[in-house]
Amino acid sequence: MVFAPAPPDPALPPVRINLFSDTQTRPTAAMREAMARAPVGDEQLGDDPTVNALCERMARLLGNEAAMFLPTGTMCNQIAILTHCRPGDEVLTHEDAHVINSEGGGAAALAGVTLTGLRGARGQFDAETLRAAIRPRRRYAPDQTLLIVEQTANHGGGAVWPLAALDAVAETAGAHGLATHMDGARLLNATVAAGIAPDRMARAMDSVWLDFTKGLGAPLGAVLCGSAPFIDAAWRWKQRIGGAMRQAGMCAAACLHALDHHVERLAEDHANARHLAAGLAAIEGFRVQIPETNLVFVEPGGSLPTADTIASRLRQRGILVSVFGNRLRFCTHLDVDRAAVDEALDAVRRDVSAA
């Protein structure tokens, strides 16, 4: 079995329309310019002024005391788990959560904790489901110490957790002694779609992070936020697993540029996703999950080609999408405009009819 990514297939045409993920965004010319002129220092020693400015801004934005710059969102999740939990503990989250399905078993390998998946529609669960999963504390069972929610819920179609539901599950967790953590990979997609301030959306969480490499368009970087004691403790794990950096201000500058220029425009991605979904829903046999943000999930049914077949045909046309089981996922972002969405729609219609 090979785990390393395969190099691009030279027989395939270049990708012209990349709807695979918003992680495929490229830094804009203005973002590259901001990176080039950023003042830098040694991030590991606390001497990088641009990293410090980003962390201070993010702490304010999400209503926390402190923040820490990290290379990836996965590292944010893993460090949060390592900081909140002890080996042998149990973490509750949704069964489709990124931390269960897409982080290589890191929670078990690094923190020695068990991840228990809760069921619920659109990647979300309610307070009653959480309450039913909480056991009395006794020596025969693992300590349940952390609840994780994912905002937006990726496998739920980019669904936005309603504020009341977030507050309810956080209150239930707190009443039973569990800390709360938000995987905020697409948190600002949620706040823009819901019209809710980021600090209010994250208020009930003990820790939260934001990814800058998705809709915000930075080449790398995520910021983990929490109380000052939490971030202080998290720094040891950042050091242990290689997350401490040197002249990281060049990357932090891209994140600051994104906060200044790429947040409000997320609404354009949401509008393009709705336009795409409407066009796909008009194709007979497609079951389309109406998007709340920038993710469009489509399941071909009946006599239509499989999702893999459709994705393969689109790739031959230079259009890249992702596949989850027999569902296609189209992800809109700042590198995909309305014209590209329309071209992708036309290609899907042709490929579906070419059975």
C-alpha positions as a Python dict, from the first residue, in 0.01 Angstrom:
ca = {
    (1, 'M'): (0, 0, 0),
    (2, 'V'): (131, 345, -98),
    (3, 'F'): (48, 641, 125),
    (4, 'A'): (252, 911, -50),
    (5, 'P'): (59, 1129, -298),
    (6, 'A'): (99, 1029, -661),
    (7, 'P'): (254, 1279, -904),
    (8, 'P'): (22, 1432, -1166),
    (9, 'D'): (-68, 1204, -1456),
    (10, 'P'): (101, 1355, -1764),
    (11, 'A'): (-166, 1196, -1985),
    (12, 'L'): (-438, 1414, -1832),
    (13, 'P'): (-504, 1769, -1950),
    (14, 'P'): (-417, 2056, -1715),
    (15, 'V'): (-684, 2145, -1459),
    (16, 'R'): (-865, 2456, -1578),
    (17, 'I'): (-1159, 2462, -1334),
    (18, 'N'): (-1073, 2333, -989),
    (19, 'L'): (-1386, 2251, -789),
    (20, 'F'): (-1210, 1980, -588),
    (21, 'S'): (-1175, 2189, -273),
    (22, 'D'): (-1128, 2546, -154),
    (23, 'T'): (-784, 2427, -38),
    (24, 'Q'): (-689, 2452, -407),
    (25, 'T'): (-694, 2833, -402),
    (26, 'R'): (-376, 3014, -502),
    (27, 'P'): (-252, 3330, -330),
    (28, 'T'): (-352, 3639, -526),
    (29, 'A'): (-97, 3887, -657),
    (30, 'A'): (-190, 4129, -378),
    (31, 'M'): (-148, 3856, -117),
    (32, 'R'): (194, 3764, -257),
    (33, 'E'): (294, 4131, -236),
    (34, 'A'): (184, 4147, 128),
    (35, 'M'): (387, 3835, 201),
    (36, 'A'): (697, 3977, 33),
    (37, 'R'): (700, 4295, 239),
    (38, 'A'): (605, 4145, 577),
    (39, 'P'): (836, 4222, 870),
    (40, 'V'): (959, 3894, 1018),
    (41, 'G'): (1142, 3754, 1319),
    (42, 'D'): (1182, 3423, 1500),
    (43, 'E'): (830, 3292, 1564),
    (44, 'Q'): (960, 3022, 1796),
    (45, 'L'): (1103, 3289, 2024),
    (46, 'G'): (799, 3517, 1999),
    (47, 'D'): (994, 3770, 1791),
    (48, 'D'): (794, 3771, 1467),
    (49, 'P'): (585, 4092, 1466),
    (50, 'T'): (355, 3978, 1185),
    (51, 'V'): (272, 3648, 1356),
    (52, 'N'): (212, 3835, 1681),
    (53, 'A'): (-21, 4080, 1505),
    (54, 'L'): (-217, 3793, 1349),
    (55, 'C'): (-255, 3611, 1680),
    (56, 'E'): (-368, 3926, 1861),
    (57, 'R'): (-622, 3998, 1589),
    (58, 'M'): (-755, 3644, 1585),
    (59, 'A'): (-795, 3634, 1963),
    (60, 'R'): (-1008, 3950, 1941),
    (61, 'L'): (-1203, 3825, 1638),
    (62, 'L'): (-1303, 3500, 1809),
    (63, 'G'): (-1346, 3647, 2156),
    (64, 'N'): (-1053, 3471, 2325),
    (65, 'E'): (-760, 3572, 2543),
    (66, 'A'): (-481, 3426, 2333),
    (67, 'A'): (-398, 3258, 2004),
    (68, 'M'): (-126, 3051, 1838),
    (69, 'F'): (-21, 3032, 1471),
    (70, 'L'): (12, 2681, 1327),
    (71, 'P'): (82, 2539, 980),
    (72, 'T'): (-244, 2344, 942),
    (73, 'G'): (-591, 2296, 1081),
    (74, 'T'): (-526, 1929, 1149),
    (75, 'M'): (-241, 2035, 1377),
    (76, 'C'): (-483, 2271, 1553),
    (77, 'N'): (-724, 1984, 1620),
    (78, 'Q'): (-450, 1750, 1738),
    (79, 'I'): (-288, 2006, 1968),
    (80, 'A'): (-627, 2096, 2112),
    (81, 'I'): (-696, 1730, 2189),
    (82, 'L'): (-349, 1685, 2338),
    (83, 'T'): (-398, 1991, 2557),
    (84, 'H'): (-754, 1921, 2674),
    (85, 'C'): (-716, 1545, 2728),
    (86, 'R'): (-502, 1277, 2890),
    (87, 'P'): (-424, 931, 2747),
    (88, 'G'): (-723, 701, 2794),
    (89, 'D'): (-982, 980, 2773),
    (90, 'E'): (-1280, 976, 2540),
    (91, 'V'): (-1371, 1255, 2296),
    (92, 'L'): (-1724, 1296, 2158),
    (93, 'T'): (-1783, 1435, 1809),
    (94, 'H'): (-1995, 1367, 1502),
    (95, 'E'): (-1937, 1033, 1329),
    (96, 'D'): (-1854, 1213, 1001),
    (97, 'A'): (-1620, 1467, 1160),
    (98, 'H'): (-1286, 1550, 1000),
    (99, 'V'): (-1104, 1455, 1320),
    (100, 'I'): (-1239, 1097, 1288),
    (101, 'N'): (-1218, 1046, 914),
    (102, 'S'): (-937, 1263, 779),
    (103, 'E'): (-657, 1299, 1034),
    (104, 'G'): (-488, 960, 1005),
    (105, 'G'): (-596, 835, 1346),
    (106, 'G'): (-393, 1112, 1505),
    (107, 'A'): (-602, 1135, 1820),
    (108, 'A'): (-531, 771, 1905),
    (109, 'A'): (-170, 774, 1784),
    (110, 'L'): (-65, 1101, 1948),
    (111, 'A'): (-298, 1162, 2242),
    (112, 'G'): (-405, 805, 2319),
    (113, 'V'): (-771, 901, 2329),
    (114, 'T'): (-1083, 736, 2191),
    (115, 'L'): (-1304, 924, 1946),
    (116, 'T'): (-1672, 834, 1971),
    (117, 'G'): (-1895, 939, 1682),
    (118, 'L'): (-2244, 1074, 1741),
    (119, 'R'): (-2518, 1053, 1479),
    (120, 'G'): (-2721, 1337, 1339),
    (121, 'A'): (-2831, 1489, 1012),
    (122, 'R'): (-2600, 1716, 811),
    (123, 'G'): (-2294, 1651, 1025),
    (124, 'Q'): (-2463, 1783, 1338),
    (125, 'F'): (-2609, 1631, 1654),
    (126, 'D'): (-2841, 1776, 1915),
    (127, 'A'): (-2814, 1812, 2291),
    (128, 'E'): (-3037, 1511, 2349),
    (129, 'T'): (-2807, 1286, 2141),
    (130, 'L'): (-2506, 1419, 2330),
    (131, 'R'): (-2676, 1368, 2665),
    (132, 'A'): (-2755, 1007, 2576),
    (133, 'A'): (-2387, 943, 2498),
    (134, 'I'): (-2260, 1074, 2832),
    (135, 'R'): (-2197, 804, 3091),
    (136, 'P'): (-2167, 831, 3467),
    (137, 'R'): (-1804, 877, 3571),
    (138, 'R'): (-1666, 553, 3709),
    (139, 'R'): (-1338, 368, 3705),
    (140, 'Y'): (-1457, 110, 3451),
    (141, 'A'): (-1512, 365, 3174),
    (142, 'P'): (-1285, 625, 3012),
    (143, 'D'): (-1319, 983, 3127),
    (144, 'Q'): (-1522, 1180, 2872),
    (145, 'T'): (-1334, 1508, 2865),
    (146, 'L'): (-1392, 1685, 2533),
    (147, 'L'): (-1669, 1762, 2283),
    (148, 'I'): (-1574, 1865, 1926),
    (149, 'V'): (-1806, 2033, 1678),
    (150, 'E'): (-1720, 2112, 1314),
    (151, 'Q'): (-1831, 2448, 1173),
    (152, 'T'): (-1922, 2423, 889),
    (153, 'A'): (-1997, 2049, 875),
    (154, 'N'): (-1810, 1927, 566),
    (155, 'H'): (-1978, 1589, 513),
    (156, 'G'): (-2306, 1755, 602),
    (157, 'G'): (-2280, 1958, 282),
    (158, 'G'): (-2114, 2262, 434),
    (159, 'A'): (-2406, 2295, 674),
    (160, 'V'): (-2398, 2574, 932),
    (161, 'W'): (-2460, 2478, 1293),
    (162, 'P'): (-2742, 2704, 1418),
    (163, 'L'): (-2631, 2921, 1707),
    (164, 'A'): (-2899, 2783, 1939),
    (165, 'A'): (-2786, 2427, 1869),
    (166, 'L'): (-2421, 2517, 1934),
    (167, 'D'): (-2510, 2683, 2263),
    (168, 'A'): (-2726, 2386, 2365),
    (169, 'V'): (-2463, 2119, 2306),
    (170, 'A'): (-2196, 2334, 2473),
    (171, 'E'): (-2418, 2385, 2778),
    (172, 'T'): (-2485, 2010, 2797),
    (173, 'A'): (-2115, 1933, 2767),
    (174, 'G'): (-2023, 2184, 3035),
    (175, 'A'): (-2288, 2052, 3271),
    (176, 'H'): (-2118, 1711, 3253),
    (177, 'G'): (-1762, 1837, 3289),
    (178, 'L'): (-1657, 1823, 2922),
    (179, 'A'): (-1452, 2096, 2758),
    (180, 'T'): (-1565, 2216, 2414),
    (181, 'H'): (-1362, 2261, 2096),
    (182, 'M'): (-1467, 2394, 1757),
    (183, 'D'): (-1304, 2271, 1438),
    (184, 'G'): (-1349, 2601, 1257),
    (185, 'A'): (-1201, 2507, 922),
    (186, 'R'): (-1476, 2704, 744),
    (187, 'L'): (-1594, 2909, 1041),
    (188, 'L'): (-1609, 3237, 850),
    (189, 'N'): (-1816, 3073, 577),
    (190, 'A'): (-2062, 2999, 856),
    (191, 'T'): (-2057, 3348, 1004),
    (192, 'V'): (-2099, 3514, 664),
    (193, 'A'): (-2386, 3282, 570),
    (194, 'A'): (-2562, 3321, 906),
    (195, 'G'): (-2489, 3691, 955),
    (196, 'I'): (-2348, 3622, 1302),
    (197, 'A'): (-2028, 3777, 1439),
    (198, 'P'): (-1738, 3531, 1474),
    (199, 'D'): (-1692, 3597, 1846),
    (200, 'R'): (-2059, 3520, 1907),
    (201, 'M'): (-2045, 3203, 1698),
    (202, 'A'): (-1749, 3077, 1901),
    (203, 'R'): (-1856, 3211, 2242),
    (204, 'A'): (-1956, 2875, 2392),
    (205, 'M'): (-1631, 2703, 2293),
    (206, 'D'): (-1328, 2659, 2517),
    (207, 'S'): (-1104, 2646, 2209),
    (208, 'V'): (-1156, 2723, 1843),
    (209, 'W'): (-947, 2759, 1530),
    (210, 'L'): (-976, 2912, 1186),
    (211, 'D'): (-819, 2776, 867),
    (212, 'F'): (-680, 3032, 622),
    (213, 'T'): (-607, 2788, 339),
    (214, 'K'): (-967, 2727, 234),
    (215, 'G'): (-1204, 3004, 128),
    (216, 'L'): (-970, 3272, 262),
    (217, 'G'): (-711, 3177, 2),
    (218, 'A'): (-382, 3171, 196),
    (219, 'P'): (-113, 2918, 97),
    (220, 'L'): (-88, 2778, 452),
    (221, 'G'): (-172, 2854, 810),
    (222, 'A'): (-436, 2822, 1081),
    (223, 'V'): (-479, 2995, 1417),
    (224, 'L'): (-584, 2817, 1736),
    (225, 'C'): (-751, 3035, 2002),
    (226, 'G'): (-842, 2984, 2366),
    (227, 'S'): (-774, 3109, 2716),
    (228, 'A'): (-425, 3229, 2803),
    (229, 'P'): (-353, 2917, 3017),
    (230, 'F'): (-480, 2689, 2739),
    (231, 'I'): (-260, 2848, 2472),
    (232, 'D'): (37, 2848, 2711),
    (233, 'A'): (-5, 2472, 2764),
    (234, 'A'): (-64, 2418, 2393),
    (235, 'W'): (274, 2573, 2314),
    (236, 'R'): (452, 2272, 2462),
    (237, 'W'): (263, 2044, 2221),
    (238, 'K'): (334, 2284, 1936),
    (239, 'Q'): (704, 2245, 2016),
    (240, 'R'): (684, 1869, 2060),
    (241, 'I'): (521, 1791, 1728),
    (242, 'G'): (718, 2036, 1518),
    (243, 'G'): (472, 2321, 1486),
    (244, 'A'): (705, 2595, 1608),
    (245, 'M'): (843, 2800, 1320),
    (246, 'R'): (1102, 3064, 1238),
    (247, 'Q'): (1033, 3357, 1000),
    (248, 'A'): (667, 3266, 975),
    (249, 'G'): (557, 3628, 930),
    (250, 'M'): (559, 3585, 553),
    (251, 'C'): (282, 3327, 592),
    (252, 'A'): (102, 3521, 866),
    (253, 'A'): (95, 3822, 632),
    (254, 'A'): (-109, 3619, 385),
    (255, 'C'): (-359, 3544, 662),
    (256, 'L'): (-384, 3910, 763),
    (257, 'H'): (-439, 4004, 398),
    (258, 'A'): (-715, 3743, 379),
    (259, 'L'): (-889, 3890, 685),
    (260, 'D'): (-877, 4233, 523),
    (261, 'H'): (-985, 4134, 171),
    (262, 'H'): (-1132, 3783, 147),
    (263, 'V'): (-1397, 3753, 418),
    (264, 'E'): (-1693, 3945, 278),
    (265, 'R'): (-1636, 3794, -67),
    (266, 'L'): (-1715, 3448, 75),
    (267, 'A'): (-2077, 3541, 1),
    (268, 'E'): (-1987, 3526, -370),
    (269, 'D'): (-1877, 3164, -326),
    (270, 'H'): (-2206, 3084, -154),
    (271, 'A'): (-2402, 3247, -437),
    (272, 'N'): (-2204, 3053, -696),
    (273, 'A'): (-2270, 2731, -504),
    (274, 'R'): (-2644, 2798, -504),
    (275, 'H'): (-2632, 2872, -878),
    (276, 'L'): (-2442, 2550, -940),
    (277, 'A'): (-2681, 2349, -723),
    (278, 'A'): (-2983, 2485, -909),
    (279, 'G'): (-2832, 2388, -1242),
    (280, 'L'): (-2740, 2039, -1122),
    (281, 'A'): (-3086, 1987, -971),
    (282, 'A'): (-3235, 2042, -1317),
    (283, 'I'): (-3054, 1731, -1444),
    (284, 'E'): (-3288, 1433, -1422),
    (285, 'G'): (-3165, 1167, -1180),
    (286, 'F'): (-2942, 1395, -973),
    (287, 'R'): (-3017, 1426, -601),
    (288, 'V'): (-2873, 1760, -497),
    (289, 'Q'): (-2822, 1877, -140),
    (290, 'I'): (-2906, 2247, -143),
    (291, 'P'): (-2597, 2429, -13),
    (292, 'E'): (-2586, 2669, 280),
    (293, 'T'): (-2231, 2776, 205),
    (294, 'N'): (-1977, 2677, -64),
    (295, 'L'): (-2009, 2296, -82),
    (296, 'V'): (-2246, 2124, -325),
    (297, 'F'): (-2303, 1750, -284),
    (298, 'V'): (-2472, 1559, -566),
    (299, 'E'): (-2567, 1191, -583),
    (300, 'P'): (-2639, 1042, -928),
    (301, 'G'): (-2924, 791, -924),
    (302, 'G'): (-3112, 556, -1151),
    (303, 'S'): (-2940, 484, -1482),
    (304, 'L'): (-2695, 774, -1452),
    (305, 'P'): (-2319, 705, -1450),
    (306, 'T'): (-2158, 665, -1109),
    (307, 'A'): (-1996, 956, -931),
    (308, 'D'): (-1652, 812, -1011),
    (309, 'T'): (-1737, 790, -1380),
    (310, 'I'): (-1871, 1144, -1395),
    (311, 'A'): (-1567, 1277, -1208),
    (312, 'S'): (-1335, 1092, -1447),
    (313, 'R'): (-1511, 1236, -1752),
    (314, 'L'): (-1495, 1586, -1609),
    (315, 'R'): (-1124, 1544, -1539),
    (316, 'Q'): (-1070, 1465, -1908),
    (317, 'R'): (-1218, 1809, -1976),
    (318, 'G'): (-983, 1978, -1729),
    (319, 'I'): (-1245, 2004, -1453),
    (320, 'L'): (-1158, 1861, -1112),
    (321, 'V'): (-1418, 1759, -853),
    (322, 'S'): (-1403, 1530, -550),
    (323, 'V'): (-1593, 1208, -482),
    (324, 'F'): (-1733, 1084, -149),
    (325, 'G'): (-1873, 734, -197),
    (326, 'N'): (-2127, 782, -476),
    (327, 'R'): (-2156, 1155, -414),
    (328, 'L'): (-1983, 1426, -613),
    (329, 'R'): (-1866, 1730, -423),
    (330, 'F'): (-1825, 2064, -598),
    (331, 'C'): (-1653, 2333, -392),
    (332, 'T'): (-1668, 2698, -496),
    (333, 'H'): (-1395, 2944, -400),
    (334, 'L'): (-1218, 3262, -506),
    (335, 'D'): (-1047, 3097, -806),
    (336, 'V'): (-1381, 2987, -956),
    (337, 'D'): (-1601, 3261, -1099),
    (338, 'R'): (-1957, 3240, -1232),
    (339, 'A'): (-1835, 3175, -1588),
    (340, 'A'): (-1633, 2876, -1467),
    (341, 'V'): (-1936, 2745, -1278),
    (342, 'D'): (-2147, 2767, -1592),
    (343, 'E'): (-1881, 2589, -1796),
    (344, 'A'): (-1866, 2311, -1536),
    (345, 'L'): (-2245, 2279, -1547),
    (346, 'D'): (-2243, 2243, -1926),
    (347, 'A'): (-1972, 1977, -1899),
    (348, 'V'): (-2172, 1779, -1643),
    (349, 'R'): (-2480, 1788, -1867),
    (350, 'R'): (-2276, 1654, -2161),
    (351, 'D'): (-2104, 1385, -1957),
    (352, 'V'): (-2424, 1263, -1795),
    (353, 'S'): (-2599, 1239, -2131),
    (354, 'A'): (-2303, 1051, -2282),
    (355, 'A'): (-2387, 730, -2097),
}
